[in-house]
């Protein structure tokens, strides 16, 4: 071999010939690479499939090419005429109401939707059976409903329920409503009927909180993507004062789009974390591989091979194994959307468009190779320095050799390439930058703490118990597992501890504040003329309740201190205020749950220019201060008001409060209804509560009573699903940590075998050897869990207090699962390794080979 140079053919041939002998210790290596690549590519493919389905079904989800919405007031004649010039128009009205039995014995809040004969413009509303829903609701007073309404009220098809002033016949059961996702979040079962039936209920009156929607199917000559993109400007010229909120088929449901993007982003980061944590497993596996190839390397050296030749042979061999892991990961990742669609397809918000996502597969493959390079260059660089003298002695410990500046430089370059690729391919560059920096800090801290733990094990006073003494010596000695276990498993556990504590803090905040402060009921759509008698009814049925009321209107912010919100950079946490209509009110005194922190409240008899009180934190995000102005479109009319003061709101109290509260002279003349809250005594029985609601909806059929506990429970169900998904995703990282742990234990297998053989030769029993290994694994598990709890707690505290903005709450129960799981994993893998060590024959290790 001497003098033959680094022939590419010879390098490939030797690498391939060595691999033909089997993967050896590369099982964990392949598993780590495949896991990370499958998550990265699978999540990317699933996101692409959801996105493709989202775009393909945009018209159906939205109900048209364009949708315009406005609260309170239906489109006027000239507005409707202008819309019809653009294409076919379908008009619908949505509001919440109460559906009750004829005798008033049971009632439930329902989501009412009145439609015309043109509905739906795209897709189809499916009713159980083969009947057409249009035929079913043609009969005046007939409706099709969600099946859950039938269950809750204990009725059947053909029966009638009372909504408003009308008896509504249940004519059919809704199987699928095509544009449901395009509307607002609904709390109750859907009741869908005609506009004629809607008018008969008496709910369609000035001031009612009705959401009017106009779905437009554009004329063919103006239905192109450019026309859709420019429709907002077209609307501004045609109906400048209409005050419509507009959405188009390109992004029919922004909330779902954001949810898909965020969930994809989170899982991608989890996948990248799995790759990075798995990278430590890759390094361990390569170290094990080098240990097994020490004599092969020495043979190459004795035959005249140079260090660079040795490096290239084994680098190519490891990259071939990486390729195998990448291929396995890509296959699993490509199949992931198909499997998830088969198992949970009915629960996705949109039907996914299955197909091969080349972009996600390429991204996953790139991540796999980059992460592998980051973690294999260093140990391979050190391996080429193995001396030919290894052939003449039997070694059980690795030489501490520096890999050389070229290998160090290549490792650093790979790190920067991986970081740059993560930032360039991320949907949020800012989040990616934070992740990269956080990952580097996390590994650095765990590496430093691993060194400290190894030093501490050697510095502690030697215990009298021989098994514990030897375990400490193993943690501090050459080839110890301490650093690898702390870095690998600790990184994964930190994520789980952080997620558990974030979850606990949010749930505790909700449980601690809402039940104590929240009202029992919100009463909507109270006519101004009925408020006095309604309050008397409440106090008669349930004396001692706390009754509060406030005017209720809807309006949309169109200008912020004279500037269009579209031209401003608003933080994401406050963009919700600009998304469509917001609740508005007026008051001559500071509302309950509010505290003025800047400016002054207006006098009770104030009658000057329009004034408004603005929520302080949102005002800061909007760049507003006392004296600035805000323009709101109410019922198609732009109202500009001067900011008189800023308020801090206690949102968690769920008292009647709004971002904007106006001076009474600003909005008193506009048609509107009232909103009220009822707070029952803490020990109020359910029978009295039911009787109160029954009396209210019977005496005032136009009002809607929303039980706050039901709304909180509905949120809790969604919240639980989200947190379950997050925890399940976090388990991927834990699984990566388990693989890494297996690799770490395998790395020191030779040293453990030799030590056990010596101990058995000196008379140690199997029980004592097991005790030594148990103490070592137990101490490792404790150190790893402790470090994970500390760092996870710090990370959770930052997230909870700085991002979510709730009070942080530490709970040992929230991290006990992570502690127990870490201990179980270490002891499990350690026991398996120990059992194998105890069963080896001593003779081969006690003679010179």
Secondary structure as GFF3:
##gff-version 3
##sequence-region A 1 849
A	DSSP	alpha_helix	8	19	.	.	.	ID=ss1
A	DSSP	three_ten_helix	24	26	.	.	.	ID=ss2
A	DSSP	alpha_helix	27	56	.	.	.	ID=ss3
A	DSSP	alpha_helix	58	62	.	.	.	ID=ss4
A	DSSP	beta_strand	66	71	.	.	.	ID=ss5
A	DSSP	alpha_helix	77	86	.	.	.	ID=ss6
A	DSSP	beta_strand	87	100	.	.	.	ID=ss7
A	DSSP	beta_strand	107	115	.	.	.	ID=ss8
A	DSSP	beta_strand	126	127	.	.	.	ID=ss9
A	DSSP	alpha_helix	133	138	.	.	.	ID=ss10
A	DSSP	beta_strand	142	145	.	.	.	ID=ss11
A	DSSP	alpha_helix	147	153	.	.	.	ID=ss12
A	DSSP	beta_strand	160	163	.	.	.	ID=ss13
A	DSSP	beta_strand	166	176	.	.	.	ID=ss14
A	DSSP	three_ten_helix	180	182	.	.	.	ID=ss15
A	DSSP	beta_strand	189	194	.	.	.	ID=ss16
A	DSSP	alpha_helix	195	201	.	.	.	ID=ss17
A	DSSP	beta_strand	211	218	.	.	.	ID=ss18
A	DSSP	three_ten_helix	220	222	.	.	.	ID=ss19
A	DSSP	alpha_helix	225	229	.	.	.	ID=ss20
A	DSSP	alpha_helix	231	238	.	.	.	ID=ss21
A	DSSP	beta_strand	245	248	.	.	.	ID=ss22
A	DSSP	three_ten_helix	249	251	.	.	.	ID=ss23
A	DSSP	alpha_helix	254	292	.	.	.	ID=ss24
A	DSSP	alpha_helix	294	302	.	.	.	ID=ss25
A	DSSP	alpha_helix	307	344	.	.	.	ID=ss26
A	DSSP	three_ten_helix	345	347	.	.	.	ID=ss27
A	DSSP	alpha_helix	358	383	.	.	.	ID=ss28
A	DSSP	three_ten_helix	388	392	.	.	.	ID=ss29
A	DSSP	alpha_helix	405	425	.	.	.	ID=ss30
A	DSSP	alpha_helix	429	459	.	.	.	ID=ss31
A	DSSP	alpha_helix	466	476	.	.	.	ID=ss32
A	DSSP	alpha_helix	482	517	.	.	.	ID=ss33
A	DSSP	beta_strand	521	526	.	.	.	ID=ss34
A	DSSP	three_ten_helix	528	530	.	.	.	ID=ss35
A	DSSP	alpha_helix	531	541	.	.	.	ID=ss36
A	DSSP	beta_strand	546	560	.	.	.	ID=ss37
A	DSSP	three_ten_helix	565	567	.	.	.	ID=ss38
A	DSSP	three_ten_helix	572	578	.	.	.	ID=ss39
A	DSSP	beta_strand	582	586	.	.	.	ID=ss40
A	DSSP	beta_strand	594	599	.	.	.	ID=ss41
A	DSSP	beta_strand	611	615	.	.	.	ID=ss42
A	DSSP	alpha_helix	616	622	.	.	.	ID=ss43
A	DSSP	beta_strand	629	634	.	.	.	ID=ss44
A	DSSP	beta_strand	637	649	.	.	.	ID=ss45
A	DSSP	three_ten_helix	651	653	.	.	.	ID=ss46
A	DSSP	beta_strand	660	662	.	.	.	ID=ss47
A	DSSP	alpha_helix	664	667	.	.	.	ID=ss48
A	DSSP	beta_strand	673	679	.	.	.	ID=ss49
A	DSSP	alpha_helix	686	699	.	.	.	ID=ss50
A	DSSP	beta_strand	704	707	.	.	.	ID=ss51
A	DSSP	alpha_helix	708	747	.	.	.	ID=ss52
A	DSSP	alpha_helix	749	761	.	.	.	ID=ss53
A	DSSP	alpha_helix	766	798	.	.	.	ID=ss54
A	DSSP	pi_helix	799	804	.	.	.	ID=ss55
A	DSSP	alpha_helix	812	838	.	.	.	ID=ss56
A	DSSP	alpha_helix	843	846	.	.	.	ID=ss57
###
